[in-house]
Amino acid sequence: MEPLTEKQIRASFVNASKREAAQATLPDLDALRWDRLDYLGWRDRKAPLSAYAVLEVDGSPTGILLRAGDPGAERVKRKSVCVWCNDIVVTDDVTLYVARRAGAAGRQGNTIGTLICTDFVCSENVRRRPTSAEAGTDDAVREQIVERRIAQLRERSEQFVAEVLSTV
C-alpha cells in the first residue's frame, strides 16, 4: 500500500460525515510499515466501538467507517474466521464489524456487516509462513501461497467496500 497522509485518509471516507471523518483518531502514520499493508485498518482508541479501514480501490484511497459490537455485552465467545484474510490459525480474535452504506442508503439506516480480525492484522496473517502441510518444503510453492493469500485478501476487502458503495 502506498503511504497516505492524514488529509488523504480523512478525505477518503465514503460512508462517514465530514464531522465523523474529522473526529477520527488516526494511528501513528509514521510508525506503519506501508509496504507490508494491503489496507490500513485501526480501532479508534478514543471511541472503542469505532473502527476504520482504508483501501486502495481503482488506484485511490477509499475509507469506510465501521462499528463493532459492544464488547461489554454478554455474549458467547465463539471461534470465527476473518472473512477478509480467511486465517485459520487465529480464530479467537475476530469481530463483527458493521458499516453504514454510502449515500442515501446509509442515511436511511442500511448497513452491511462482516467478520474481520479485531485488530486488523489481516496483512500479517496472509504473510505468515505456510506450514509444511500447506506447502511441503518447496520455497517456491510457499511464495505462491503467500502471493495468492495477499491477492485474495485484497479481493475480499475490496468486495466489501463495493458492497458499502452499492446502491442496491
BAFI-3210 file (N, C-alpha, C; in Angstrom, 3 decimals, decimal comma, padded with zeros to 6 digits):
// residues 168
n [1|2|3|4|5|6|7|8|9|10|11|12|13|14|15|16|17|18|19|20|21|22|23|24|25|26|27|28|29|30|31|32|33|34|35|36|37|38|39|40|41|42|43|44|45|46|47|48|49|50|51|52|53|54|55|56|57|58|59|60|61|62|63|64|65|66|67|68|69|70|71|72|73|74|75|76|77|78|79|80|81|82|83|84|85|86|87|88|89|90|91|92|93|94|95|96|97|98|99|100|101|102|103|104|105|106|107|108|109|110|111|112|113|114|115|116|117|118|119|120|121|122|123|124|125|126|127|128|129|130|131|132|133|134|135|136|137|138|139|140|141|142|143|144|145|146|147|148|149|150|151|152|153|154|155|156|157|158|159|160|161|162|163|164|165|166|167|168]
n.u [000,847|000,483|001,980|-000,100|-001,391|-002,605|-004,593|-005,369|-006,439|-008,603|-010,181|-010,953|-013,126|-016,129|-018,540|-018,994|-019,731|-018,494|-017,866|-017,613|-015,400|-013,480|-013,279|-012,146|-009,696|-006,545|-004,104|-000,538|000,938|003,549|004,809|003,989|004,411|004,163|004,689|004,070|001,409|-001,872|-004,174|-005,192|-006,108|-007,763|-008,639|-010,453|-008,918|-010,050|-012,741|-013,942|-015,758|-015,704|-014,209|-011,929|-011,234|-009,051|-008,663|-006,934|-008,668|-009,245|-006,933|-007,097|-007,370|-009,867|-011,996|-013,691|-016,043|-016,450|-018,411|-018,155|-019,509|-020,793|-018,330|-018,752|-021,176|-023,065|-022,214|-021,757|-018,516|-017,168|-015,343|-014,180|-013,705|-011,888|-013,352|-012,018|-009,167|-009,222|-007,825|-006,863|-005,511|-005,511|-008,327|-009,782|-009,900|-011,691|-014,022|-017,390|-017,929|-019,753|-020,833|-022,147|-024,029|-022,985|-024,021|-027,488|-028,696|-027,307|-027,978|-030,590|-030,328|-029,377|-027,209|-024,219|-022,545|-019,576|-017,211|-014,143|-010,641|-010,087|-008,128|-007,292|-005,224|-004,875|-003,106|-000,695|-001,399|-001,875|000,669|002,051|004,267|003,650|002,537|004,145|002,276|000,608|002,256|004,381|007,858|008,829|010,097|009,336|006,676|005,656|005,992|004,207|001,806|001,618|001,519|-000,913|-002,664|-002,429|-003,469|-006,098|-006,977|-006,975|-008,891|-011,239|-011,559|-011,874|-014,228|-016,038|-015,980|-017,062|-019,645|-020,463|-020,536|-022,498|-025,663|-027,826]
n.v [-001,171|002,241|004,933|007,073|010,349|012,226|013,982|012,820|010,412|011,232|012,446|010,305|008,791|007,136|006,575|008,143|011,098|014,471|015,502|013,147|011,992|013,949|013,755|011,315|009,332|008,973|006,397|006,216|007,346|007,485|005,354|003,106|000,208|000,557|-000,825|-003,406|-003,559|-004,284|-003,021|-000,233|-000,487|000,238|000,556|003,030|004,633|006,431|006,157|003,334|001,623|002,386|001,939|001,830|001,447|001,715|001,381|000,786|001,440|001,057|002,551|004,738|006,015|004,610|004,946|003,443|003,736|001,845|-000,030|-001,678|-004,395|-004,063|-004,634|-005,181|-006,344|-009,169|-012,110|-015,167|-016,298|-017,130|-019,126|-017,833|-017,184|-014,778|-012,979|-011,524|-012,186|-014,903|-016,430|-019,353|-019,960|-018,070|-017,765|-016,694|-013,995|-012,250|-009,940|-008,859|-006,449|-003,613|-001,670|001,404|001,894|003,709|007,013|007,730|005,357|004,680|006,883|006,258|004,273|001,790|-000,973|-003,011|-005,957|-007,725|-010,279|-009,474|-009,453|-008,481|-006,546|-005,773|-007,274|-008,604|-008,313|-009,176|-011,803|-013,040|-013,085|-014,868|-017,618|-020,406|-023,560|-026,804|-028,685|-027,241|-026,426|-028,131|-028,602|-026,926|-023,901|-022,176|-022,849|-022,080|-019,283|-018,744|-019,426|-017,471|-015,170|-015,661|-015,621|-012,906|-011,630|-012,610|-011,526|-008,798|-008,820|-009,721|-007,754|-005,456|-006,165|-006,003|-003,234|-002,431|-003,371|-001,701|000,671|000,116|000,758|-000,811]
n.w [000,000|-000,752|001,066|003,038|003,716|006,552|005,699|003,229|004,156|005,808|003,860|002,378|003,252|002,582|003,717|005,904|007,761|007,280|009,737|011,311|010,041|010,560|013,315|013,777|015,358|014,353|013,554|014,371|011,720|010,782|011,952|010,666|008,601|005,581|003,224|003,841|004,167|003,146|003,359|005,340|008,565|011,638|015,121|016,845|019,395|021,153|020,864|021,359|020,021|017,453|014,289|011,509|008,039|005,325|001,958|-001,133|-003,915|-007,216|-007,629|-005,895|-002,518|-000,453|002,123|004,916|007,530|010,388|012,746|015,808|017,700|021,048|023,372|026,022|026,219|027,132|025,720|023,983|023,534|020,510|018,235|015,231|011,723|010,017|007,441|005,548|005,534|005,887|007,752|009,297|011,542|013,666|015,321|017,315|017,696|016,301|015,028|014,613|012,367|011,420|008,736|007,739|004,819|001,903|000,869|000,064|000,889|003,225|004,810|005,265|007,042|006,268|006,478|006,335|007,259|008,393|009,321|010,693|011,420|014,722|015,451|012,971|011,651|009,290|007,085|008,177|008,795|006,274|005,305|006,814|007,274|005,289|006,490|006,610|005,949|004,324|002,194|001,836|001,455|-000,411|-001,326|-003,382|-003,801|-001,354|-001,514|-003,597|-002,382|-000,384|-002,001|-003,305|-001,116|-000,375|-002,651|-002,540|-000,098|-000,734|-002,760|-001,401|000,609|-000,940|-002,209|-000,096|000,365|-002,071|-001,710|000,355|-001,051|-002,866|-004,364|-004,383]
ca.u [000,000|001,231|001,761|-001,149|-001,326|-003,820|-005,589|-005,878|-007,259|-009,870|-010,979|-011,273|-014,282|-017,297|-019,766|-018,902|-019,917|-017,249|-017,604|-017,103|-014,047|-012,592|-013,124|-011,463|-008,350|-005,736|-002,914|000,725|001,201|004,988|005,261|003,450|005,198|003,215|004,994|003,554|-000,029|-002,762|-005,143|-004,938|-007,257|-007,464|-009,722|-010,292|-008,620|-010,908|-014,118|-013,622|-016,665|-015,468|-013,025|-011,813|-010,392|-008,797|-008,120|-006,743|-009,653|-009,026|-005,811|-007,247|-007,774|-011,292|-012,121|-015,011|-016,244|-017,031|-018,821|-018,050|-020,491|-020,392|-017,555|-019,255|-022,433|-022,896|-022,427|-020,899|-017,311|-017,080|-014,239|-014,639|-012,662|-011,996|-013,785|-011,054|-007,906|-009,502|-006,768|-007,403|-004,679|-006,047|-009,783|-010,458|-009,825|-012,436|-015,154|-018,371|-017,923|-020,885|-020,602|-023,290|-023,850|-022,716|-025,094|-028,861|-028,995|-026,751|-028,769|-031,829|-030,008|-028,959|-025,852|-023,710|-021,561|-018,695|-016,247|-012,786|-009,730|-010,396|-007,112|-006,934|-003,908|-005,010|-001,890|000,280|-001,873|-001,690|002,102|002,690|004,893|002,772|003,002|004,559|001,056|000,063|003,152|005,523|009,146|009,212|010,013|008,587|005,251|005,329|005,845|002,959|000,693|001,541|001,038|-002,342|-003,381|-002,446|-004,428|-007,447|-007,301|-007,314|-010,151|-012,369|-011,755|-012,417|-015,616|-016,824|-016,103|-018,010|-020,979|-020,769|-020,821|-023,626|-026,953|-028,883]
ca.v [000,000|003,495|005,738|008,084|011,439|012,409|014,641|011,822|009,441|011,862|012,727|009,059|008,072|007,158|006,350|008,927|012,536|015,224|015,592|011,852|011,835|014,886|013,336|010,023|009,330|008,196|005,751|006,889|007,020|007,355|004,077|001,991|-000,397|000,651|-001,833|-004,693|-003,404|-004,402|-001,979|000,374|-000,657|000,523|000,880|004,373|004,463|007,321|005,687|001,916|000,910|002,876|001,432|002,378|000,729|002,471|000,503|001,368|000,918|001,718|003,474|005,846|005,549|004,581|004,620|003,138|003,786|000,595|-000,075|-003,003|-004,663|-003,677|-005,717|-005,457|-007,080|-010,587|-012,966|-016,338|-016,128|-018,215|-019,069|-017,405|-016,936|-013,473|-013,107|-010,873|-012,921|-016,334|-017,072|-020,459|-020,149|-017,206|-017,758|-016,208|-012,541|-011,777|-009,115|-008,463|-005,019|-003,193|-000,389|002,076|002,009|005,069|007,757|007,761|004,098|004,800|007,866|005,574|003,303|000,495|-001,352|-004,315|-006,402|-008,851|-010,639|-009,037|-009,533|-007,387|-005,502|-005,548|-007,873|-009,450|-008,244|-010,065|-013,181|-013,611|-013,193|-015,876|-018,720|-021,576|-024,769|-027,876|-029,343|-026,401|-026,201|-029,036|-027,952|-026,147|-022,461|-021,528|-023,086|-021,219|-017,918|-018,701|-019,449|-016,142|-014,241|-015,941|-015,106|-011,441|-011,274|-012,913|-010,516|-007,558|-009,035|-009,796|-006,465|-004,549|-006,562|-005,431|-001,794|-002,324|-003,555|-000,454|001,686|-000,327|001,429|-001,831]
ca.w [000,000|-000,784|002,267|002,956|004,680|007,351|004,847|002,288|004,893|006,215|002,664|001,670|003,806|001,703|004,475|007,137|007,572|007,420|011,176|011,761|009,499|011,257|014,704|013,853|015,912|013,420|014,116|014,087|010,322|010,567|012,503|009,879|007,521|004,479|002,208|004,292|004,394|001,998|003,678|006,645|009,445|013,039|016,041|017,405|020,826|021,940|020,688|021,153|019,129|016,096|013,611|010,170|007,078|004,108|000,931|-002,456|-004,854|-008,512|-007,536|-004,954|-001,193|-000,159|003,533|005,458|008,968|010,875|014,149|016,419|018,741|022,394|023,964|027,360|026,136|027,416|024,573|023,976|022,715|019,550|017,281|013,913|010,734|009,367|006,056|004,660|005,370|005,984|008,521|010,084|012,718|014,716|015,134|018,515|017,787|015,146|015,454|013,609|012,103|010,602|008,054|007,123|003,365|001,446|000,213|000,568|001,586|004,573|005,564|005,625|008,078|005,727|006,857|005,920|008,240|008,088|010,359|010,363|012,563|015,647|015,390|011,572|011,394|008,100|006,260|008,823|008,707|004,942|005,043|007,676|006,532|005,184|007,172|005,702|005,471|003,256|001,061|001,785|001,746|-001,595|-001,068|-004,474|-003,514|-000,199|-002,026|-004,370|-001,426|000,230|-003,034|-003,512|000,065|-000,461|-003,710|-002,061|000,912|-001,436|-003,472|-000,461|001,278|-001,954|-002,436|000,998|000,086|-003,181|-001,131|001,079|-002,063|-003,695|-004,154|-004,467]
c.u [000,891|000,961|000,719|-000,924|-002,632|-004,937|-006,201|-006,819|-008,608|-010,777|-011,478|-012,573|-015,530|-018,608|-019,747|-019,150|-018,558|-016,865|-017,031|-015,675|-013,056|-012,321|-012,388|-010,062|-007,508|-004,585|-001,673|001,161|002,684|005,514|004,817|004,444|004,276|003,434|004,482|002,063|-000,788|-003,931|-004,742|-006,208|-006,863|-008,747|-009,422|-010,082|-009,473|-012,376|-014,032|-014,564|-016,505|-014,166|-013,068|-010,954|-010,271|-008,084|-007,839|-007,726|-009,523|-007,978|-005,964|-007,727|-009,285|-011,439|-013,554|-014,968|-016,966|-017,446|-018,713|-019,178|-019,929|-019,635|-018,031|-020,548|-022,166|-023,229|-021,436|-019,725|-017,186|-015,869|-014,823|-013,439|-012,930|-012,350|-012,736|-009,798|-008,090|-008,416|-007,373|-006,591|-005,236|-007,556|-010,519|-010,403|-010,429|-013,677|-016,104|-018,339|-019,069|-020,567|-021,922|-023,015|-023,627|-023,979|-026,441|-029,206|-028,489|-027,521|-030,111|-031,586|-029,582|-027,490|-025,491|-022,631|-020,721|-017,767|-014,847|-011,928|-009,906|-009,416|-006,544|-005,527|-003,925|-003,738|-000,789|-000,125|-001,610|-000,210|002,796|003,204|003,928|003,384|003,430|003,351|000,433|000,930|004,280|006,787|009,621|009,003|009,232|007,088|004,809|005,123|004,541|001,746|000,523|001,024|-000,457|-003,170|-003,515|-003,475|-005,866|-007,888|-007,737|-008,665|-011,348|-012,629|-012,333|-013,880|-016,517|-017,031|-017,100|-019,444|-021,404|-021,197|-022,064|-024,920|-028,101|-029,321]
c.v [001,233|004,282|006,834|009,154|011,492|013,011|013,656|010,831|010,045|012,129|011,453|008,395|008,261|006,999|007,076|010,397|013,222|015,343|014,283|011,627|012,737|014,446|012,009|010,201|008,406|007,501|006,591|006,489|006,815|006,005|002,875|001,496|-000,523|-000,437|-003,223|-004,627|-003,552|-003,443|-001,423|000,228|-000,390|000,771|002,250|004,239|005,362|006,927|004,195|001,139|001,355|002,296|001,933|001,457|001,600|001,533|001,295|000,685|001,738|002,822|004,642|005,311|005,674|004,093|004,326|003,218|002,514|000,759|-001,510|-003,162|-004,265|-004,823|-006,079|-006,249|-008,557|-011,388|-014,112|-016,069|-017,349|-018,026|-018,744|-017,207|-015,581|-013,688|-012,530|-011,718|-014,435|-017,072|-018,149|-020,714|-019,338|-017,082|-017,196|-014,695|-011,911|-011,051|-008,894|-006,945|-004,711|-001,818|000,133|002,153|003,482|005,697|007,660|006,501|004,149|005,794|007,281|004,476|001,934|000,239|-002,705|-004,693|-007,553|-009,096|-010,279|-009,211|-008,286|-006,236|-005,316|-006,046|-008,796|-009,460|-009,121|-011,521|-013,788|-013,784|-014,224|-017,017|-019,902|-022,782|-025,801|-028,637|-028,559|-026,414|-027,204|-028,279|-027,066|-024,654|-021,721|-021,694|-022,207|-019,774|-017,759|-018,672|-018,075|-015,122|-014,429|-015,411|-013,591|-010,999|-011,513|-011,937|-009,221|-007,685|-009,016|-008,467|-005,440|-004,884|-005,997|-003,932|-001,577|-002,492|-002,318|000,620|001,360|000,393|000,455|-002,251]
c.w [000,000|000,506|002,029|004,011|005,470|006,499|003,848|002,977|005,245|005,017|001,985|002,117|002,958|002,464|005,822|006,807|007,702|008,887|011,712|011,278|010,244|012,689|014,863|014,430|015,046|014,135|013,801|012,680|010,035|011,043|011,674|008,836|006,319|003,438|002,593|004,623|003,080|002,149|005,031|007,465|010,880|013,813|016,630|018,908|021,714|021,859|020,351|020,236|017,678|015,554|012,173|009,314|005,836|003,141|-000,319|-003,393|-006,130|-008,409|-006,591|-003,599|-000,991|001,274|003,931|006,977|009,363|012,325|014,622|017,427|020,094|023,048|025,366|027,359|026,395|026,177|024,645|023,041|021,811|018,669|015,918|013,005|010,107|007,899|005,106|004,456|005,409|006,752|009,406|011,340|013,890|014,491|016,331|018,675|016,535|015,660|014,295|013,519|011,145|010,025|007,514|005,623|003,013|000,866|000,894|001,345|003,027|005,422|005,980|006,662|007,571|006,043|006,250|006,923|007,746|009,270|009,883|011,612|013,428|015,522|013,984|011,238|010,171|007,257|006,849|008,631|007,331|004,595|005,932|006,815|006,483|005,890|006,144|005,179|004,313|002,008|000,929|002,136|000,605|-001,343|-002,149|-004,258|-002,350|-000,640|-002,801|-003,449|-000,798|-000,779|-003,284|-002,335|000,004|-001,491|-003,245|-000,980|000,238|-002,139|-002,518|000,245|000,297|-002,254|-001,336|000,773|-001,066|-002,677|-000,337|000,093|-002,900|-003,341|-004,180|-003,094]
res [m|e|p|l|t|e|k|q|i|r|a|s|f|v|n|a|s|k|r|e|a|a|q|a|t|l|p|d|l|d|a|l|r|w|d|r|l|d|y|l|g|w|r|d|r|k|a|p|l|s|a|y|a|v|l|e|v|d|g|s|p|t|g|i|l|l|r|a|g|d|p|g|a|e|r|v|k|r|k|s|v|c|v|w|c|n|d|i|v|v|t|d|d|v|t|l|y|v|a|r|r|a|g|a|a|g|r|q|g|n|t|i|g|t|l|i|c|t|d|f|v|c|s|e|n|v|r|r|r|p|t|s|a|e|a|g|t|d|d|a|v|r|e|q|i|v|e|r|r|i|a|q|l|r|e|r|s|e|q|f|v|a|e|v|l|s|t|v]
***
